Amino acid sequence: MNIIGSIETIFRKYVPSPFTIAILLTITTIFLALIFTVPEEISSVDYLIDILTFWEKGIWSTSLLGICLPNDAYFSIRSCFGIK
Protein backbone atom coordinates (compact mmCIF):
# COMPACT_ATOMS: atom_id res chain seq x y z
CA MET A 1 0.00 0.00 0.00
CA ASN A 2 2.90 2.35 0.57
CA ILE A 3 3.95 2.18 -3.10
CA ILE A 4 0.40 2.85 -4.27
CA GLY A 5 0.09 5.81 -1.91
CA SER A 6 3.33 7.33 -3.16
CA ILE A 7 2.28 6.87 -6.80
CA GLU A 8 -1.07 8.50 -6.00
CA THR A 9 0.68 11.43 -4.35
CA ILE A 10 2.93 11.93 -7.38
CA PHE A 11 -0.05 11.87 -9.77
CA ARG A 12 -2.10 14.26 -7.66
CA LYS A 13 0.85 16.63 -7.41
CA TYR A 14 2.07 16.68 -11.03
CA VAL A 15 -0.68 15.50 -13.38
CA PRO A 16 -3.35 18.10 -14.21
CA SER A 17 -7.07 17.39 -14.17
CA PRO A 18 -8.80 16.13 -17.35
CA PHE A 19 -10.55 19.49 -17.73
CA THR A 20 -7.21 21.31 -17.69
CA ILE A 21 -5.83 18.93 -20.29
CA ALA A 22 -8.90 19.53 -22.50
CA ILE A 23 -8.52 23.32 -22.25
CA LEU A 24 -4.80 23.15 -23.05
CA LEU A 25 -5.42 20.90 -26.06
CA THR A 26 -8.14 23.26 -27.31
CA ILE A 27 -5.90 26.31 -27.02
CA THR A 28 -3.00 24.45 -28.65
CA THR A 29 -5.19 23.34 -31.56
CA ILE A 30 -6.51 26.86 -32.16
CA PHE A 31 -2.98 28.27 -31.99
CA LEU A 32 -1.67 25.68 -34.50
CA ALA A 33 -4.59 26.38 -36.82
CA LEU A 34 -3.74 30.08 -36.73
CA ILE A 35 -0.10 29.38 -37.54
CA PHE A 36 -0.44 26.82 -40.30
CA THR A 37 -3.78 27.48 -42.03
CA VAL A 38 -4.32 31.26 -42.33
CA PRO A 39 -5.57 32.16 -45.81
CA GLU A 40 -3.85 35.12 -47.43
CA GLU A 41 -7.07 36.94 -48.32
CA ILE A 42 -8.36 37.19 -44.74
CA SER A 43 -6.87 38.85 -41.67
CA SER A 44 -5.72 36.81 -38.69
CA VAL A 45 -8.36 38.30 -36.42
CA ASP A 46 -11.18 37.43 -38.83
CA TYR A 47 -9.75 33.94 -39.23
CA LEU A 48 -9.58 33.50 -35.44
CA ILE A 49 -13.27 34.37 -35.28
CA ASP A 50 -13.94 31.80 -38.03
CA ILE A 51 -12.01 29.13 -36.12
CA LEU A 52 -13.93 29.87 -32.91
CA THR A 53 -17.20 29.72 -34.86
CA PHE A 54 -16.25 26.29 -36.26
CA TRP A 55 -15.33 25.14 -32.75
CA GLU A 56 -18.67 26.33 -31.35
CA LYS A 57 -20.65 24.60 -34.10
CA GLY A 58 -18.74 21.39 -33.45
CA ILE A 59 -19.37 21.52 -29.71
CA TRP A 60 -23.14 21.73 -30.13
CA SER A 61 -23.42 19.33 -33.07
CA THR A 62 -26.14 16.74 -32.48
CA SER A 63 -24.17 14.11 -34.36
CA LEU A 64 -21.39 14.32 -31.76
CA LEU A 65 -23.90 13.80 -28.96
CA GLY A 66 -24.27 10.22 -30.18
CA ILE A 67 -20.68 9.54 -29.16
CA CYS A 68 -21.20 10.80 -25.61
CA LEU A 69 -24.66 9.52 -24.80
CA PRO A 70 -26.30 6.10 -24.78
CA ASN A 71 -28.66 5.49 -27.70
CA ASP A 72 -31.87 6.00 -25.69
CA ALA A 73 -30.76 9.38 -24.34
CA TYR A 74 -29.43 10.43 -27.77
CA PHE A 75 -32.70 9.71 -29.56
CA SER A 76 -34.83 11.27 -26.82
CA ILE A 77 -32.79 14.49 -27.01
CA ARG A 78 -33.14 14.55 -30.79
CA SER A 79 -36.91 14.07 -30.52
CA CYS A 80 -37.16 16.90 -27.95
CA PHE A 81 -35.60 19.27 -30.46
CA GLY A 82 -37.69 17.94 -33.34
CA ILE A 83 -34.73 16.42 -35.16
CA LYS A 84 -35.57 13.31 -37.20
One Martini backbone bead per residue (centre of mass of N, CA, C, O) as a GRO file, in nm:
protein
   84
    1MET     BB    1   0.052   0.065  -0.014
    2ASN     BB    2   0.292   0.263  -0.025
    3ILE     BB    3   0.329   0.272  -0.331
    4ILE     BB    4   0.046   0.369  -0.407
    5GLY     BB    5   0.056   0.633  -0.241
    6SER     BB    6   0.299   0.758  -0.391
    7ILE     BB    7   0.174   0.757  -0.673
    8GLU     BB    8  -0.071   0.929  -0.601
    9THR     BB    9   0.086   1.179  -0.512
   10ILE     BB   10   0.227   1.234  -0.780
   11PHE     BB   11  -0.030   1.265  -0.953
   12ARG     BB   12  -0.164   1.496  -0.786
   13LYS     BB   13   0.084   1.696  -0.820
   14TYR     BB   14   0.153   1.669  -1.164
   15VAL     BB   15  -0.131   1.601  -1.272
   16PRO     BB   16  -0.373   1.713  -1.443
   17SER     BB   17  -0.674   1.765  -1.516
   18PRO     BB   18  -0.892   1.692  -1.767
   19PHE     BB   19  -0.985   1.983  -1.812
   20THR     BB   20  -0.704   2.107  -1.851
   21ILE     BB   21  -0.626   1.936  -2.092
   22ALA     BB   22  -0.859   2.029  -2.278
   23ILE     BB   23  -0.785   2.330  -2.282
   24LEU     BB   24  -0.495   2.300  -2.389
   25LEU     BB   25  -0.573   2.155  -2.655
   26THR     BB   26  -0.752   2.378  -2.765
   27ILE     BB   27  -0.542   2.607  -2.771
   28THR     BB   28  -0.334   2.457  -2.944
   29THR     BB   29  -0.515   2.413  -3.194
   30ILE     BB   30  -0.575   2.709  -3.252
   31PHE     BB   31  -0.282   2.800  -3.280
   32LEU     BB   32  -0.207   2.603  -3.517
   33ALA     BB   33  -0.422   2.710  -3.712
   34LEU     BB   34  -0.306   3.000  -3.725
   35ILE     BB   35  -0.025   2.922  -3.839
   36PHE     BB   36  -0.100   2.694  -4.087
   37THR     BB   37  -0.414   2.820  -4.210
   38VAL     BB   38  -0.386   3.105  -4.323
   39PRO     BB   39  -0.527   3.303  -4.527
   40GLU     BB   40  -0.445   3.570  -4.738
   41GLU     BB   41  -0.751   3.714  -4.766
   42ILE     BB   42  -0.733   3.711  -4.445
   43SER     BB   43  -0.736   3.794  -4.137
   44SER     BB   44  -0.648   3.682  -3.828
   45VAL     BB   45  -0.898   3.775  -3.674
   46ASP     BB   46  -1.112   3.658  -3.864
   47TYR     BB   47  -1.001   3.366  -3.846
   48LEU     BB   48  -1.043   3.329  -3.544
   49ILE     BB   49  -1.349   3.359  -3.558
   50ASP     BB   50  -1.390   3.116  -3.744
   51ILE     BB   51  -1.269   2.901  -3.558
   52LEU     BB   52  -1.466   2.952  -3.318
   53THR     BB   53  -1.719   2.884  -3.483
   54PHE     BB   54  -1.645   2.592  -3.550
   55TRP     BB   55  -1.619   2.501  -3.256
   56GLU     BB   56  -1.909   2.564  -3.169
   57LYS     BB   57  -2.053   2.381  -3.376
   58GLY     BB   58  -1.914   2.118  -3.274
   59ILE     BB   59  -2.015   2.114  -2.981
   60TRP     BB   60  -2.344   2.135  -3.080
   61SER     BB   61  -2.353   1.873  -3.223
   62THR     BB   62  -2.570   1.604  -3.263
   63SER     BB   63  -2.369   1.387  -3.370
   64LEU     BB   64  -2.177   1.398  -3.109
   65LEU     BB   65  -2.381   1.295  -2.895
   66GLY     BB   66  -2.363   0.988  -2.976
   67ILE     BB   67  -2.086   0.943  -2.832
   68CYS     BB   68  -2.176   1.030  -2.525
   69LEU     BB   69  -2.446   0.879  -2.554
   70PRO     BB   70  -2.688   0.687  -2.523
   71ASN     BB   71  -2.929   0.597  -2.738
   72ASP     BB   72  -3.179   0.686  -2.577
   73ALA     BB   73  -3.083   0.977  -2.512
   74TYR     BB   74  -3.024   1.068  -2.800
   75PHE     BB   75  -3.319   1.029  -2.917
   76SER     BB   76  -3.466   1.208  -2.707
   77ILE     BB   77  -3.320   1.471  -2.774
   78ARG     BB   78  -3.395   1.484  -3.072
   79SER     BB   79  -3.709   1.485  -3.023
   80CYS     BB   80  -3.718   1.751  -2.855
   81PHE     BB   81  -3.594   1.917  -3.120
   82GLY     BB   82  -3.714   1.785  -3.393
   83ILE     BB   83  -3.517   1.554  -3.481
   84LYS     BB   84  -3.486   1.291  -3.730
   0.00000   0.00000   0.00000
